[in-house]
Amino acid sequence: MPFVLGALIFASPSVSYALTRTVYLSDFRPIYSEQAWGPLGRNVSVEGLPIILGGKTYAKGIGTHAQSKLLYALPAGSRRFSAVVGIDNDVLKYRETKDWAAHKPARGRFRVVLSGKTVFDSGKMLWNTTPKKVDLPLNGAPILTLIVDQQDGDNYGAHADWADAKVTVQSSALHVDAKPAYKLNGQKLSIQLNRSGQIVGLRCGNGKIEKCFGQTEFGQPGDSQLTVRQSRTSIAFLRRLPAGGTMTETFETKPDGVQWTTVIKTFGKPYTQPLETKFQWLPSKDTKYWTATGGPAKWEDPLALKPLANVDFEYGAFFSRPGGVSLPIISLIDEKKDRGISVIASPEDRIINALLYVQKDGTVRFQRVLQRFGEGRVWKSTVTLLPHEGDFKPGLRYMVDKYPDCFRPGNPRVSEITGHGAYSGFEGDIDSGKLQKMGYSFNWKASIDFPYMGMFLPPIPADVQWNRFAGGGGGGYTDADEGRFGKTTINQLNDYAKRMKLMGFHVLSYFNVTEFGGNIAFPKPTSKWLSPNDLWRNPNDYLYANFPDAMIRFPDRPYWTWGGAVVMDPGDKPYQDFLIDQARRHINELPATDGICIDRIDWINFKNPNADDGVTWIEGPQRNLTESWRSIMTRMVPLMHSSGKVIYGNCMTKRPDISRYLDGIYDEIAETPYNLNATSFLCLAKPMTAWTSNEALIRPDPDAFFQRHLYLGTFMTVPMPGNDHTLLPSDWLEKLYLDYGDLFKTLKGREWFLAPHAVRVLESRAKANVFKTPAGYVVMVMLGGKDGTATIRLNGLPKKMRARTLHPGEAPNTKAIAFDTDRPIYVPLVRGCAALVLTKI
């Protein structure tokens, strides 16, 4: 009887048979999405309500909002796409509002695009237009694009649904030859491959051969033109692609495992299609998985293993969408047998967008999308198969050691600066002693200092005043508002940083590379200033005179953001040159500051449809702002570091190829549990400070709130006078920070200790994590609730250690007790937690 593997059957080649199935788009994530308002709804409307069109409720479908564009990778064998489209009935409740009369509400135009051609156009649809059916052949297209255009220049209430959106797939059951034709023996992992170059067996160390499956999927390459080259430590399979070009898969033994490299070279006209690495380790009933996911909206322990399930994850963990992953790693773990395998994609490979999948049958998939193929381009994918103990931490340790530029700060001075932060514009007297006891270390100087976004230091002498930014929130401001927040000068900003330094604190200047201006008009308004020397005074004049092409337009209008600024593409050369000049001025004119913190890195998730980076393809050439970020930061980093300055960032698109340019992260959305989790994995060896917008988020369970941060080695935002949309001083808050201050201070200069089974809690509901510090190690035993004790076991630390415990609200314990780390350790808990500070004997 053949061994069944999903749609794959291990057997000798034999007759294939047709399989027909229905795939609903809402069952998996789009490979790319953009929309003007709200979150994408899967089986719900954009407001999170049931999908209702023409009075009929649909259990399945996509809820979006004009203007929007969704791209889906189609499974092989996709034949037809069908859906029902229209404006959701949830907008009917708006009809009695004043806004309904003031707009041309609830209208949109639905389009389906295949291979660059519009194959369905609904025309304008209003809130009361009868829903329309879509039923189209897919004709072998690899990508399905769904677009909802806004109509009449207004997208108010344009809640647009693709109800019952599904694809009919007809494919064959693939018979995989399970007979090994090639063997590659490594020290820790040996693999067997069949004659087609698919992995069909593996052996960990000196263990037995186990069935598994692995292959690279890129279109339908076939294997009739296969060339194989083998050496003692590697084997390469080169195949000719039917559409032209070559795909070479090389398997090479490494000390830790097997490196699996795929190089694809393509010719002809540009196009895109998914490139997917698939690997299956046959599961037992005890197999679980782990990946660097932030989790759902409610906090879940990100270090806990999960049962195998059919789930998908967005690579990049965009801040407003739960369920993303921040690292390209999936670990399959059998705890009972204390073994596991991690599938790790290189974070240094060029990735436009990607999705990760886990399946119940033990299959993991890493799918790269939106790459531009053709015209002689070469793409490389590097994946490591890493065997290890029954713990995911060795996979993280491998990533930190293998890719240090992605995980370790480029400027080690950041360890002096790290700690609790603030985002305050207050320049008056502060209680430095109290703040030091809390663990406060630096202020990200609040953004009100600049005359408008992007013009951080205007081109005027250091002692000449300008008006602080008069705008704010979502609204605009008028000339009458100018000066309402006072004035400042370059000298005043530098003097503030000097005073903070004398108190033992640090200052990071506000910086931003993706937003510019205030009250930006579109199209170009009449100029207010004719003199080149005065052009900087008006953001519209300066923008349109110097870098108008840097504005991101979707589809033909800018994205407006805070204070009437617009979203910008830092890959635009004139704009990038301006930003680099601003960075030089910070270095030269603000020597007392310690560096910059770059805001709003979430916009890096966007694409610029009016530019071409040569590597991105979304129904045509575009510029991926990840490429723009790479371009500007390769100039910014050496400039800042050579002057001793550090670079923090508000990294709300969470990928290591983005955060690699940052020495530390100050996450504005870390109050959201899944953002706290996802960002923490970017900061395995660099500091992270988390934002909290208001104390109401802390009040339901303040101890749990503080202990989640300690558990993940993350600093917090302190209550500070003048804090902008974050915590302000109160007796209740300050008491909490003083209670926990000594525990947080033990994390100064920490990095995660990633030995397998570094710590296990034996008796308690508490959770524990271990950090390496300049002084030794810290074991954070947290979230024990009302438990008064916990027993832990440590692994991988020096055997002989001294330990002292710290508890919230109690005087620091200065007495250190000697013990052996190979024995269970009894830890008393206060308020459900303790910090165990370890030093070598």
ZADOBA-127432 format. One line per 10 residues: their letters; for each residue x, y, z negated of C-alpha. Coordinates in steps of 0.5 Angstrom, whole numbers, plus 500, padded with zeros to 3 digits. Example, Ala and Ser with C-alpha at 12.3 -4.5 7.8 and 13.67 -1.06 7.14 Angstrom:
# residues 2
AS> 525,491,484 | 527,498,486
This chain:
# residues 841
MPFVLGALIF> 500,500,500 | 503,507,502 | 505,512,497 | 500,518,497 | 503,525,496 | 497,530,497 | 497,530,505 | 503,527,506 | 504,519,506 | 511,516,504
ASPSVSYALT> 511,510,509 | 514,508,516 | 512,512,522 | 505,510,524 | 498,512,527 | 496,519,524 | 489,521,523 | 485,528,523 | 483,531,517 | 478,537,517
RTVYLSDFRP> 477,541,511 | 475,548,509 | 479,553,505 | 476,559,502 | 481,565,502 | 479,567,495 | 482,561,493 | 489,564,494 | 493,570,494 | 494,575,500
IYSEQAWGPL> 501,575,502 | 500,583,503 | 495,587,500 | 493,595,500 | 487,598,498 | 485,605,496 | 482,604,490 | 481,599,485 | 483,591,484 | 482,586,489
GRNVSVEGLP> 477,582,487 | 477,574,488 | 470,572,488 | 468,578,485 | 467,585,488 | 472,591,487 | 468,592,480 | 469,585,478 | 461,584,479 | 458,578,483
IILGGKTYAK> 458,579,490 | 452,581,493 | 450,583,500 | 443,585,503 | 440,582,496 | 444,575,497 | 449,573,492 | 455,569,494 | 459,565,490 | 466,566,494
GIGTHAQSKL> 469,572,497 | 473,578,497 | 471,584,494 | 475,590,496 | 475,598,498 | 476,602,504 | 481,603,506 | 484,597,505 | 489,591,509 | 489,584,507
LYALPAGSRR> 494,579,510 | 493,572,509 | 498,566,511 | 494,561,515 | 495,554,514 | 497,549,519 | 492,547,524 | 487,553,522 | 481,553,527 | 476,558,525
FSAVVGIDND> 475,564,521 | 468,566,518 | 465,571,513 | 459,575,512 | 461,583,511 | 458,589,509 | 458,594,503 | 456,591,496 | 450,592,493 | 453,594,487
VLKYRETKDW> 454,601,490 | 446,602,489 | 447,604,482 | 451,611,484 | 445,613,488 | 442,618,483 | 449,621,481 | 451,628,483 | 457,625,487 | 452,621,492
AAHKPARGRF> 449,627,494 | 456,631,495 | 459,625,499 | 458,621,505 | 458,615,501 | 458,607,501 | 461,606,508 | 466,602,512 | 468,599,518 | 471,592,518
RVVLSGKTVF> 476,589,523 | 479,582,524 | 486,583,527 | 490,576,530 | 497,577,533 | 496,585,533 | 490,585,537 | 483,587,534 | 478,581,535 | 472,583,531
DSGKMLWNTT> 470,590,530 | 463,591,526 | 463,598,527 | 461,603,522 | 457,600,516 | 453,604,511 | 450,602,504 | 444,600,507 | 446,596,514 | 444,589,515
PKKVDLPLNG> 450,585,513 | 454,582,519 | 457,575,520 | 464,574,523 | 466,567,526 | 472,567,530 | 477,562,533 | 484,563,530 | 488,560,536 | 494,558,533
APILTLIVDQ> 495,565,529 | 500,564,523 | 497,571,520 | 490,573,519 | 489,581,518 | 483,583,515 | 482,591,515 | 476,596,512 | 477,603,515 | 474,608,511
QDGDNYGAHA> 469,612,515 | 468,620,516 | 474,622,512 | 470,619,506 | 471,613,502 | 467,614,496 | 463,608,494 | 466,604,500 | 466,597,496 | 467,593,502
DWADAKVTVQ> 466,585,501 | 468,579,506 | 463,574,503 | 464,567,504 | 470,568,507 | 473,561,509 | 478,558,514 | 476,551,518 | 483,547,518 | 484,541,522
SSALHVDAKP> 490,537,521 | 494,531,521 | 496,527,515 | 503,527,516 | 507,520,515 | 514,521,512 | 519,516,513 | 521,514,506 | 527,510,508 | 534,514,506
AYKLNGQKLS> 538,515,512 | 543,520,509 | 546,520,501 | 549,526,498 | 552,524,491 | 554,530,486 | 556,530,479 | 549,532,476 | 544,531,482 | 545,526,488
IQLNRSGQIV> 540,527,493 | 537,522,499 | 535,525,506 | 531,521,511 | 533,522,518 | 529,528,519 | 532,532,514 | 527,531,509 | 529,530,501 | 526,523,499
GLRCGNGKIE> 530,521,493 | 534,524,488 | 538,521,482 | 540,525,476 | 547,524,473 | 547,516,473 | 540,515,472 | 536,511,477 | 533,513,484 | 527,517,484
KCFGQTEFGQ> 522,518,489 | 521,526,491 | 520,530,497 | 523,537,499 | 523,540,506 | 523,547,509 | 517,549,513 | 517,554,519 | 512,553,524 | 512,546,527
PGDSQLTVRQ> 520,545,529 | 519,538,530 | 526,534,530 | 527,531,537 | 533,536,538 | 536,535,531 | 544,535,530 | 547,532,523 | 553,534,521 | 556,531,514
SRTSIAFLRR> 562,531,510 | 563,529,503 | 560,535,499 | 555,537,504 | 550,535,510 | 547,540,515 | 541,539,519 | 541,543,526 | 534,543,530 | 532,547,536
LPAGGTMTET> 526,551,535 | 520,550,540 | 519,558,541 | 527,559,541 | 532,559,536 | 535,555,531 | 534,553,524 | 540,550,520 | 539,547,513 | 545,545,509
FETKPDGVQW> 545,541,503 | 551,542,498 | 553,539,492 | 555,544,486 | 557,543,479 | 550,544,477 | 546,541,482 | 545,542,489 | 544,548,493 | 539,548,499
TTVIKTFGKP> 541,553,504 | 536,555,510 | 539,559,516 | 534,561,521 | 536,565,528 | 530,567,533 | 530,570,539 | 524,573,544 | 519,579,542 | 519,580,534
YTQPLETKFQ> 514,576,530 | 512,574,523 | 510,567,520 | 511,564,513 | 518,561,511 | 517,556,506 | 521,551,501 | 517,546,498 | 519,541,493 | 516,535,489
WLPSKDTKYW> 518,532,483 | 513,526,482 | 510,527,476 | 508,523,470 | 502,525,465 | 507,529,461 | 510,533,466 | 509,541,465 | 511,547,469 | 514,554,467
TATGGPAKWE> 515,560,471 | 517,567,469 | 509,569,469 | 507,575,465 | 500,571,464 | 493,573,464 | 490,580,461 | 490,577,454 | 497,576,451 | 499,569,452
DPLALKPLAN> 506,566,450 | 510,566,456 | 515,561,453 | 510,556,453 | 510,550,458 | 503,549,462 | 500,543,464 | 501,542,472 | 495,545,476 | 493,548,482
VDFEYGAFFS> 496,556,481 | 499,561,485 | 503,567,483 | 505,574,487 | 513,575,486 | 514,582,484 | 509,582,478 | 506,588,480 | 504,592,474 | 496,593,475
RPGGVSLPII> 495,585,477 | 496,580,472 | 499,573,474 | 505,575,478 | 512,572,477 | 518,577,476 | 523,571,477 | 523,566,483 | 524,560,479 | 519,554,477
SLIDEKKDRG> 521,549,472 | 518,542,472 | 519,539,465 | 518,532,462 | 519,534,454 | 518,527,452 | 524,524,456 | 528,531,455 | 529,532,462 | 527,537,468
ISVIASPEDR> 529,540,474 | 528,548,476 | 527,550,483 | 531,557,484 | 531,561,489 | 536,566,490 | 534,573,488 | 540,576,492 | 537,574,498 | 533,579,502
IINALLYVQK> 525,578,501 | 520,582,504 | 514,579,500 | 513,572,497 | 508,568,493 | 510,562,489 | 505,556,488 | 505,550,483 | 500,544,485 | 497,538,480
DGTVRFQRVL> 501,533,484 | 508,536,482 | 509,540,488 | 512,547,488 | 513,552,494 | 516,558,495 | 513,562,501 | 517,568,504 | 513,572,508 | 513,579,513
QRFGEGRVWK> 520,578,515 | 521,580,522 | 523,574,527 | 526,575,534 | 530,579,537 | 536,575,535 | 535,576,527 | 538,572,522 | 535,570,516 | 537,566,510
STVTLLPHEG> 534,562,504 | 538,560,498 | 535,555,493 | 538,551,488 | 535,544,485 | 538,544,478 | 537,538,473 | 537,540,466 | 534,538,459 | 527,538,458
DFKPGLRYMV> 527,546,457 | 527,551,462 | 532,556,459 | 538,552,463 | 535,555,469 | 535,562,466 | 542,561,464 | 544,559,471 | 541,565,474 | 544,570,469
DKYPDCFRPG> 551,567,470 | 550,565,478 | 547,572,479 | 550,577,474 | 549,583,478 | 541,582,478 | 541,581,470 | 547,585,467 | 548,592,466 | 553,596,471
NPRVSEITGH> 554,601,466 | 556,597,459 | 555,604,455 | 547,602,455 | 548,598,449 | 550,604,445 | 544,608,448 | 539,602,447 | 534,602,442 | 527,605,441
GAYSGFEGDI> 525,611,445 | 520,616,446 | 518,621,452 | 517,627,449 | 518,634,451 | 519,637,444 | 525,641,443 | 524,643,435 | 526,640,429 | 525,633,428
DSGKLQKMGY> 527,628,422 | 533,625,424 | 534,621,418 | 527,618,418 | 527,616,426 | 534,613,425 | 531,608,420 | 525,607,425 | 531,605,430 | 530,611,434
SFNWKASIDF> 535,612,439 | 534,616,446 | 529,620,449 | 526,620,456 | 525,627,456 | 518,628,459 | 517,631,466 | 514,637,464 | 521,641,465 | 521,641,472
PYMGMFLPPI> 517,646,477 | 514,641,481 | 515,633,482 | 522,632,485 | 525,639,484 | 528,637,478 | 533,642,478 | 532,648,482 | 537,652,486 | 538,657,482
PADVQWNRFA> 544,659,476 | 544,655,470 | 541,661,466 | 536,663,470 | 529,661,468 | 523,658,472 | 516,656,470 | 515,649,467 | 510,644,471 | 503,647,471
GGGGGGYTDA> 499,641,473 | 497,635,470 | 493,629,471 | 489,627,477 | 487,635,478 | 490,641,481 | 492,647,478 | 492,654,481 | 497,660,481 | 494,663,474
DEGRFGKTTI> 496,656,471 | 503,658,472 | 507,659,466 | 502,656,461 | 507,651,459 | 513,656,458 | 519,657,462 | 526,653,461 | 533,653,464 | 539,649,466
NQLNDYAKRM> 543,651,460 | 536,650,455 | 536,643,458 | 543,641,456 | 543,645,450 | 537,640,448 | 541,634,449 | 547,637,445 | 543,638,439 | 540,631,440
KLMGFHVLSY> 547,628,441 | 549,631,434 | 544,628,431 | 546,621,434 | 541,620,439 | 541,620,447 | 537,624,452 | 535,621,459 | 533,626,464 | 527,625,468
FNVTEFGGNI> 528,623,475 | 523,620,481 | 525,618,488 | 518,616,490 | 513,622,489 | 514,629,491 | 511,636,490 | 504,639,487 | 498,641,490 | 501,638,497
AFPKPTSKWL> 496,640,502 | 495,636,509 | 495,637,514 | 501,643,513 | 498,649,511 | 501,656,512 | 507,658,509 | 508,662,503 | 515,664,503 | 519,666,509
SPNDLWRNPN> 526,667,506 | 530,660,506 | 533,662,499 | 525,662,496 | 523,656,500 | 524,652,494 | 519,656,490 | 513,653,494 | 512,645,494 | 508,645,501
DYLYANFPDA> 514,650,504 | 519,646,502 | 516,639,503 | 514,641,510 | 521,644,512 | 525,639,510 | 523,632,510 | 515,631,512 | 516,624,515 | 518,622,508
MIRFPDRPYW> 511,622,506 | 507,615,506 | 501,616,510 | 495,610,510 | 493,610,515 | 494,617,517 | 493,621,511 | 498,622,505 | 497,618,498 | 496,623,493
TWGGAVVMDP> 498,622,486 | 499,625,479 | 499,633,479 | 497,633,487 | 504,630,489 | 505,625,494 | 508,618,495 | 515,619,498 | 519,614,502 | 526,614,499
GDKPYQDFLI> 529,611,505 | 528,617,509 | 535,620,511 | 533,628,509 | 529,626,503 | 534,621,501 | 540,626,502 | 536,631,497 | 535,626,492 | 542,624,492
DQARRHINEL> 544,632,491 | 539,632,485 | 543,627,482 | 550,630,483 | 547,636,480 | 544,633,474 | 551,630,473 | 555,637,474 | 550,641,470 | 547,637,465
PATDGICIDR> 554,634,462 | 551,633,455 | 545,628,458 | 547,620,458 | 543,619,465 | 537,619,468 | 530,614,468 | 527,613,474 | 519,614,474 | 514,610,478
IDWINFKNPN> 518,604,481 | 511,601,483 | 511,605,489 | 517,601,492 | 511,595,493 | 509,599,499 | 510,599,506 | 511,605,510 | 507,604,517 | 511,610,520
ADDGVTWIEG> 518,608,520 | 522,601,522 | 527,598,517 | 528,593,522 | 527,587,518 | 519,588,516 | 513,586,521 | 506,587,519 | 502,587,525 | 508,591,528
PQRNLTESWR> 514,594,525 | 514,598,518 | 519,600,513 | 519,596,506 | 520,601,501 | 524,595,497 | 529,596,503 | 529,604,502 | 530,603,494 | 536,599,496
SIMTRMVPLM> 538,604,501 | 538,610,496 | 540,606,490 | 547,603,493 | 549,611,493 | 546,613,487 | 549,607,482 | 556,609,484 | 555,616,483 | 552,616,476
HSSGKVIYGN> 556,610,474 | 563,613,476 | 561,619,471 | 559,615,465 | 552,616,466 | 546,610,465 | 540,609,470 | 534,607,466 | 527,606,470 | 520,605,469
CMTKRPDISR> 520,598,473 | 513,597,475 | 514,592,481 | 518,587,477 | 523,583,481 | 531,582,480 | 533,585,487 | 529,592,484 | 532,592,477 | 539,590,479
YLDGIYDEIA> 540,597,480 | 538,599,473 | 542,599,466 | 536,598,462 | 528,599,463 | 523,603,460 | 516,600,462 | 510,605,462 | 505,599,462 | 508,594,457
ETPYNLNATS> 503,595,453 | 499,591,457 | 501,584,455 | 502,581,462 | 507,587,463 | 511,586,457 | 512,579,458 | 514,579,466 | 519,585,464 | 522,581,459
FLCLAKPMTA> 525,576,464 | 528,582,468 | 532,584,461 | 535,577,459 | 542,581,459 | 540,588,459 | 536,592,454 | 528,594,455 | 524,599,451 | 516,598,452
WTSNEALIRP> 511,604,452 | 505,604,448 | 500,609,450 | 496,610,444 | 495,607,437 | 488,604,438 | 492,598,442 | 496,597,435 | 490,597,430 | 487,591,431
DPDAFFQRHL> 493,587,429 | 499,591,428 | 504,585,425 | 502,581,431 | 503,587,436 | 510,589,433 | 512,581,433 | 511,580,440 | 516,585,442 | 521,582,437
YLGTFMTVPM> 520,575,439 | 522,578,446 | 527,582,444 | 524,588,446 | 524,595,443 | 518,600,443 | 516,607,443 | 516,611,437 | 511,616,434 | 514,623,436
PGNDHTLLPS> 512,630,436 | 511,632,443 | 510,625,446 | 507,625,453 | 501,620,453 | 504,616,448 | 504,615,441 | 504,621,436 | 506,621,429 | 501,619,423
DWLEKLYLDY> 503,616,416 | 500,610,418 | 504,609,425 | 510,611,421 | 510,607,416 | 509,601,421 | 516,603,424 | 519,604,418 | 517,597,415 | 520,594,422
GDLFKTLKGR> 526,598,423 | 531,594,420 | 529,588,424 | 529,592,431 | 536,595,429 | 539,587,429 | 537,587,437 | 542,593,439 | 546,590,444 | 543,583,445
EWFLAPHAVR> 542,578,450 | 538,572,450 | 541,566,448 | 539,561,453 | 542,554,451 | 537,548,451 | 532,547,445 | 536,553,442 | 531,554,437 | 525,549,435
VLESRAKANV> 519,551,430 | 518,544,426 | 513,546,421 | 509,553,422 | 505,556,427 | 510,561,428 | 514,562,435 | 522,563,435 | 527,566,440 | 534,567,439
FKTPAGYVVM> 539,572,441 | 546,573,442 | 549,580,439 | 555,583,438 | 555,581,431 | 553,574,432 | 546,571,433 | 539,573,431 | 533,568,431 | 527,572,431
VMLGGKDGTA> 521,567,427 | 515,571,429 | 507,570,429 | 506,566,424 | 500,569,421 | 499,568,414 | 504,562,414 | 509,563,408 | 514,559,411 | 517,556,417
TIRLNGLPKK> 522,550,418 | 527,551,424 | 532,547,428 | 538,551,432 | 542,548,438 | 548,550,441 | 550,555,436 | 557,555,432 | 556,549,427 | 558,553,421
MRARTLHPGE> 555,560,420 | 552,565,415 | 545,567,415 | 541,573,411 | 534,574,412 | 530,581,414 | 523,582,413 | 518,588,414 | 517,592,409 | 522,590,404
APNTKAIAFD> 529,592,403 | 535,589,407 | 538,582,404 | 545,583,404 | 547,576,401 | 549,571,407 | 548,564,405 | 553,559,409 | 550,553,412 | 551,548,418
TDRPIYVPLV> 546,549,424 | 545,542,426 | 541,541,420 | 534,544,419 | 533,551,416 | 528,553,411 | 525,560,413 | 521,564,408 | 516,569,412 | 513,575,410
RGCAALVLTK> 507,578,414 | 508,572,418 | 515,573,420 | 523,574,419 | 529,576,423 | 535,571,421 | 541,574,422 | 547,569,423 | 555,571,423 | 560,566,424
I> 564,563,418
